[in-house]
Amino acid sequence: MLEVIGLVKKYGKANAVNDITFSLQGGEVVGLLGPNGAGKSTTMKCIVGLLRKTSGEIYIGGIDHMQVGAKKLFSYIPETPSVYDLLTVKEHMQFIAQAYKVDNWQEKSEVLFETYDLTDKKDKLGRDLSKGMRQKVSICCALLPDPQILFFDEPMIGLDPKAIRNTKRIFKELKEQGKTILVSTHLIDSVESIADRIMIMKDGNIVGNDTLENLKIQMKENDSSLEDLFLELTKDE
Ligand SMILES: Nc1ncnc2c1ncn2[C@@H]1O[C@H](COP(=O)(O)OP(=O)(O)OP(=O)(O)O)[C@@H](O)[C@H]1O
């Protein structure tokens, strides 16, 4: 469903992403972990086409990621949600529904508003929303077109405990529906329960990429937690 081959992204002369290759099978949920500055957001932004890659190839559903056909397959929830100041919450959904030709968008939006406690906020303008509410609107907009693959960059940041719980539940449901998800996070325990595989980045490289099962075997052998393993793999030499 996603293939990243030899991705390099330089900012000026500095390599933020250093020739990485990985793939996600359909229905796989992969947690992308790594310390600050590891290159997680840069990787995601290159995949979704918000940043121009320096070199490498990226395919989504077998289609080059810059083609419209590839863009129809995914939604991206950015680290910093941006909403339209002068659209209400409901109008955001209408806008997405029209852009992606979503049927029954009003009913689908109501369900999402319920889940994210936005029902009484649906007539609020984007500019009047708190950071957490913006994040919730961004997640609702991403889920409305029912995409095959979802890229979440730090989805839990700014959410209240109830919304975090709901997002975890939605991850489980999306996984059950066979969706492919790449989620970058610092909250290791938030992916531990849903991820099929964990990918760990450091200094623009992938330093760990294994199934949870294999990681758990390693953890058992070393009597360590996922957090211990993460810290071990990303420690400075
Ligand atoms: N616009 C930019 N211009 C120059 N350098 C950048 C820019 N954005 C990111 N970088 C650098 O690229 C590297 C990777 O940054 P990136 O934001 O991808 O890391 P991250 O793993 O997402 O970090 P965090 O967990 O803090 O969000 C860092 O060294 C960062 O300083």
The ligand as an SDF file (V2000), in Angstrom:
LIG
                    3D

 31 33  0  0  0  0  0  0  0  0999 V2000
   12.0590   23.7650    7.5410 N   0  0  0  0  0  0  0  0  0  0  0  0
   13.2210   23.2710    7.9770 C   0  0  0  0  0  0  0  0  0  0  0  0
   14.3870   23.8530    7.6460 N   0  0  0  0  0  0  0  0  0  0  0  0
   15.5740   23.3600    8.0550 C   0  0  0  0  0  0  0  0  0  0  0  0
   15.6900   22.2630    8.8190 N   0  0  0  0  0  0  0  0  0  0  0  0
   14.5620   21.6300    9.1860 C   0  0  0  0  0  0  0  0  0  0  0  0
   13.2700   22.1120    8.7930 C   0  0  0  0  0  0  0  0  0  0  0  0
   12.3350   21.2590    9.3030 N   0  0  0  0  0  0  0  0  0  0  0  0
   13.0060   20.3120    9.9840 C   0  0  0  0  0  0  0  0  0  0  0  0
   14.3430   20.5310    9.9130 N   0  0  0  0  0  0  0  0  0  0  0  0
   15.3880   19.6810   10.5100 C   0  0  0  0  0  0  0  0  0  0  0  0
   15.2300   18.3830    9.9880 O   0  0  0  0  0  0  0  0  0  0  0  0
   15.4640   17.4020   11.0050 C   0  0  0  0  0  0  0  0  0  0  0  0
   14.2500   16.5040   11.1380 C   0  0  0  0  0  0  0  0  0  0  0  0
   13.1430   17.2740   11.6230 O   0  0  0  0  0  0  0  0  0  0  0  0
   11.6730   16.6620   11.7790 P   0  0  0  0  0  0  0  0  0  0  0  0
   10.7630   17.7910   12.1000 O   0  0  0  0  0  0  0  0  0  0  0  0
   11.3680   15.8360   10.5980 O   0  0  0  0  0  0  0  0  0  0  0  0
   11.8660   15.7120   13.0450 O   0  0  0  0  0  0  0  0  0  0  0  0
   10.7710   14.9390   13.9350 P   0  0  0  0  0  0  0  0  0  0  0  0
   11.2950   13.5570   14.1180 O   0  0  0  0  0  0  0  0  0  0  0  0
    9.4330   15.0830   13.3300 O   0  0  0  0  0  0  0  0  0  0  0  0
   10.8860   15.7430   15.2960 O   0  0  0  0  0  0  0  0  0  0  0  0
    9.7890   16.0700   16.4470 P   0  0  0  0  0  0  0  0  0  0  0  0
    9.6070   14.7970   17.1980 O   0  0  0  0  0  0  0  0  0  0  0  0
   10.5020   17.1020   17.2710 O   0  0  0  0  0  0  0  0  0  0  0  0
    8.5510   16.5720   15.7750 O   0  0  0  0  0  0  0  0  0  0  0  0
   15.8120   18.1770   12.2570 C   0  0  0  0  0  0  0  0  0  0  0  0
   17.2060   18.2410   12.3740 O   0  0  0  0  0  0  0  0  0  0  0  0
   15.2440   19.5520   12.0150 C   0  0  0  0  0  0  0  0  0  0  0  0
   16.0080   20.5400   12.6780 O   0  0  0  0  0  0  0  0  0  0  0  0
  1  2  1  0
  2  3  1  0
  2  7  2  0
  3  4  2  0
  4  5  1  0
  5  6  2  0
  6  7  1  0
  6 10  1  0
  7  8  1  0
  8  9  2  0
  9 10  1  0
 10 11  1  0
 11 12  1  0
 11 30  1  0
 12 13  1  0
 13 14  1  0
 13 28  1  0
 14 15  1  0
 15 16  1  0
 16 17  2  0
 16 18  1  0
 16 19  1  0
 19 20  1  0
 20 21  2  0
 20 22  1  0
 20 23  1  0
 23 24  1  0
 24 25  2  0
 24 26  1  0
 24 27  1  0
 28 29  1  0
 28 30  1  0
 30 31  1  0
M  END
$$$$
